[in-house]
Amino acid sequence: MKVLYFAWLRDRVGVAEEVVDPPGDIKTVGQLAAWLAQRSPGHAEAFADPAAVRCAVNQDFARAEEPFSTDDEIAFFPPMTGG
């Protein structure tokens, strides 16, 4: 599965994208974020505050309880502001 990181998440993780193979019991975006947080110190820092991270599944905004499949593209990014 392809995972994309944007803005300060990319800076903390150290890559803009990576291909991962989460365990089969990881079914939701929130579970995926928690699993990713265990991959490295940079991942842990990026996902330390789940309230500060937004997600999209196949370019559609997704909540933590949103399910995904391994064919999906998952993106993590900070909240956006407008003006």
C-alpha positions as CSV (number, residue, x, y, z in Angstrom):
1,M,0.0,0.0,0.0
2,K,1.3,3.5,-0.8
3,V,1.3,6.0,2.1
4,L,2.0,9.7,1.4
5,Y,3.2,12.3,3.9
6,F,2.8,16.0,3.5
7,A,4.3,19.2,5.1
8,W,5.8,18.6,8.6
9,L,4.7,14.9,8.6
10,R,7.0,14.4,5.6
11,D,9.8,16.2,7.4
12,R,9.5,14.1,10.6
13,V,9.1,10.8,8.8
14,G,11.9,11.7,6.4
15,V,10.2,10.6,3.1
16,A,7.3,11.9,1.0
17,E,6.0,8.4,0.4
18,E,6.6,4.8,1.2
19,V,5.1,1.4,0.4
20,V,4.1,-0.5,3.5
21,D,2.5,-3.9,4.2
22,P,0.5,-3.5,7.5
23,P,-0.6,-6.6,9.4
24,G,-4.0,-8.0,8.5
25,D,-5.6,-6.9,11.7
26,I,-5.0,-3.2,10.8
27,K,-8.4,-2.3,9.3
28,T,-8.9,1.5,9.8
29,V,-7.0,4.7,9.1
30,G,-6.6,5.3,12.9
31,Q,-5.1,1.8,13.4
32,L,-2.8,2.4,10.4
33,A,-1.6,5.6,11.9
34,A,-0.9,3.9,15.2
35,W,1.0,1.1,13.5
36,L,3.0,3.6,11.4
37,A,4.0,5.4,14.6
38,Q,5.9,2.3,15.6
39,R,8.1,2.2,12.5
40,S,10.7,4.7,13.5
41,P,11.4,7.6,15.9
42,G,10.4,10.0,13.1
43,H,7.1,8.2,12.5
44,A,6.5,8.3,16.3
45,E,7.1,12.0,16.3
46,A,4.8,12.6,13.3
47,F,1.9,10.7,14.8
48,A,2.4,11.7,18.4
49,D,-0.7,13.9,18.4
50,P,-3.4,12.2,16.4
51,A,-5.6,15.3,16.6
52,A,-3.0,17.2,14.6
53,V,-3.0,14.8,11.7
54,R,-5.6,14.5,8.9
55,C,-6.0,11.7,6.4
56,A,-7.3,10.9,3.0
57,V,-8.1,7.6,1.4
58,N,-7.8,7.8,-2.4
59,Q,-7.8,11.6,-2.2
60,D,-11.1,11.7,-0.2
61,F,-11.0,13.0,3.4
62,A,-11.2,10.1,5.9
63,R,-11.9,9.9,9.7
64,A,-9.9,7.6,12.0
65,E,-12.6,4.9,11.9
66,E,-12.6,4.8,8.0
67,P,-11.7,1.4,6.7
68,F,-9.2,1.0,3.8
69,S,-7.9,-1.8,1.6
70,T,-4.3,-2.5,0.7
71,D,-5.0,-1.2,-2.9
72,D,-5.8,2.2,-1.5
73,E,-3.5,5.3,-1.5
74,I,-3.4,6.8,2.0
75,A,-2.2,10.3,2.6
76,F,-1.4,12.0,6.0
77,F,-1.2,15.8,6.3
78,P,-1.7,18.6,8.9
79,P,-5.0,20.5,9.2
80,M,-5.3,23.1,6.5
81,T,-6.2,26.7,7.0
82,G,-7.7,29.0,4.5
83,G,-8.0,32.7,4.2
